[in-house]
Amino acid sequence: MVVSATNTSNDVLDSRLLPGTALFDNLGSLLGQQDVVSAMWYSTIQAVGTTVLALFVCSIAGYGFEVFHSKGKDRLMAFLLLAMMIPFAAIMIPLFQMFADYGMVNSSLAVILPAISTPFLVLLFRQAARTFPHEIVEAARLDGLSEVNIYLRIFLPTMRSTLAAAAVITFMTAWNNFLWPKVILVNNNYQTMPMLISNLRAGYVTDYGVLMLAVLLASLPTMIIFLVLQRAFAEGITGAIK
């Protein structure tokens, strides 16, 4: 990908394996064809917004499922897990109609809201909460600490690795999301990086050097996030499995 971004389209098609000298030409062509800065901005807003809200909502749900455990909640969790089997394409049209009724088409909020609560993340936090000592919760209640403070001051600080793992998964999923933003963001002025890459392939002739440069730029944020949080990501996933 990096090598192809420095070569011309013909060199890419010829399977050139050595870096070329067309990097700045490809960058000029990319900036001339597409509003890359705007696409990066909207992708960042949507990915960061989705990640923050998803961590907040799903961590509360996972905490509630385990700390306030009951058989009814186990049945509800099983029902939520069954919902993971429903393909997004099956709910895409009614979801679009719902947001259209509320006048939220072409808004970042319409991209963020459907992704802030997923059964997978709820299950991840619920499994992690099983390692959380309930004696601490009981002691905090006896000391007069409210449930909100127990969650914020005791539970969350112990879930740092799980939060990091969930953040990596959610950010990468939100950043690479293509289908739903393509449907709900009708105006290309609000396009994200996956939509921009798709537009580069929409013409009669595809400049593969420019295309690979766009893919490289779109991949950098997720690479950085994963490299920064990779250790905590591994610990979070391992802890949830245990």
N, C-alpha and C positions, 0 to 999 in steps of 0.2 A: 504493500500500500504506500509506504513512504517513498520507495524507489519510483513507483509509477507516477506519483505526484510531481516528480521532478522531470518527467519525460513528456514528449509530445504524444498525441493520440496514436500516431502511426507506430511510434516506438513501443507503446503499451501493447498494441495489437501484434507487434512482432515479437512479443515476450522478451523484451530487453531486461536484463537482470542488473545492469549497472546504473548508478545515478546519472541523470542527465543535467542539462543546463536550462530547462524550460520552466523551472519553478516559478520565477517571477512573472513569466508570460502567462502561465496558468492562473496565477493569483490575480493578475490584471483582468484576464478573461472572466474569471469567476466573479470578481467584484463588479465587473461591467454588466454581467448577465443577471445577477441576483443580489438582493439586499442581504448580505451575509450577516452584517452587524445586527440588523433587526431580527433575523431568524435566530441568531444566538441568544439575543435578549429574551425573546418570547419563549424559547426552549428553556432558558435558565429560570424564568419566572414560574413556568408551569412545573418544571421538575423540582425546584426548591419548595414551591408552595405545596405540591403533592406530598413530598417527603416529610415536611414539618407536620402537616395536618394528619397524615397517615400514622406517623409515629405517636402522635398525641392520642388519636382516637383508638388505634389498635392496642396501644399499651394499656389504656384504661380498660378496654374490653377484656384483654387477657388477664389483667389484674382482677377484674370483677368475676370472671369465670372461675378463677382458682381460689381466691381468698374468700369469696362468698359462694363456695361450692355447693351444688345440689344436683340431684338426679335430673331435675328439669333442665338445668343448664347443660348437662351432658347431652340430653336429647337435642337441645337447641344447637349445640356445637356440631353434632352429627348432621343436623339439617343444613347448617352453614357449609359444612364440608361437601355435602352433596351439591350445593350451588356451584362449587368449583367445576363441576362436570358440564355446566351449561356454557356453550360457546358464546363469546361476546357478540357474534353476528346475529344470534337469536334475539338479543335484547337491544340491538343497536337502533332499530327503527322506532320502537316505542320510547326509547330513551331520548332520541332526537326530537320526537313529537312533544315530549314532556318539557324539554328545555326550550323548544320553540314557543310553547304556550306561555312560558314565563319570560319570553323575550331575551333569552340568554345566548342565542346563536351569535357566533363571532366574539365570544368572550372567553378569556382565560379561565374564568371560574367554571364554565361548563366543561372544560377539559379536566380540571382538577377534581371537582366534586365526586364523579363516579369512581375515582381511584383512591379515595382517602380511607376506605375501609374494605379490606380484602380478607377472606377466610384464612388465607395462608399466613398473613401477618398476625391475625388474632391467635391462630394456633401456635405460631412461633412464640409470642409473648406468654401464652397460657402455659406452654411447656417450660419456658424459662421460669415462670412464676412458681412452678412446682418445687424448684430448688430453694425458693425463698422461705426462710424459717418463719412459720406462723406464730411462734412464741414472741417474736419481736413485735408483731402486729398487736397481739394481746397485751403485751407490756406497754406499748404506746397508747393503746386505748385506756388502760388503767391510769396512765399519767395524764389523761385528758386531751390527748392529741386527736384532732378531727381526722376523718377518713381522707379528706383532701390533703391534709398535711402529711399523713402517713404515706400516701401515694407519691407526693412531690418530694418529701424530704428523706424518706427511708427507702421506698421501693425503687424509684427511678435511679438514684445513685448506684444501686447494686446491679442494675440492668444495663450498664454501659456497653458491655460487649454485645448484648442482644440488640440494643439500640443501634450500634454501629452496623451490625449485620443487616438489620432491617432497613437502615438508611441506604446502604449500598444497593440492596435489592430494589428498593422502591425508586431510588434516583435513577438507576440504570433502566428500569422498566419505563418510568415516566419520560426519560430523555429519549428513548428509542421508540416511544409510542407513535404509531403512524396512522392507523386506521381511524380511530375516533377523532383525533384532531383534523384529519382530512375531511371527515364528514361534518363536524360541527363548526369548523372554521372555514366558512364558505369563501370569505375574502382572502386573497393571497397576501394581503398586507399584514396578516397575522400568522403567516406560515412559520412552522418550526423547521429545524434542521433536517429531519427526515423528509418533510414535505419539499424542502428546497432540493434535496438530492433527487427526489422523484421527479421534480420539474426539470432537472438537468437531463433526464433521460426521455423527456416527453417529446422532443423534436425529432425531425427526420434523421439528423446526424448527431451522434453522441461524441463529444470530446472526452475521451477517457482519461486524459491527463488532468483536465479540470474536474472531472467527476471524482477521481481518486483523491484529489486535493480536498474537495468538499467532504468526502468520507473521512479523511484524516482529521480535518478540523472538527467534525462532528464527534469523532471518537476520543479526542483529547480530554474533555471533561470527565467522561466515565473512567478513562484510564487513570486520571489523577485521583479521583475519588477512591477508586479501588486500591491504588498503591498506598494511599495515605491510611486507609482503614483496613488493609488486608489482614493484619494480625488480629485486630478486634473482630473482624468479620469471621475468621476461622474459629475464634473462641466462642463467639455468639452462636454459630451454627452447631458447634460441638456441644455446647451447653444445652441448647434446645433439644438436641437429639437424646442426650442423657436424661 
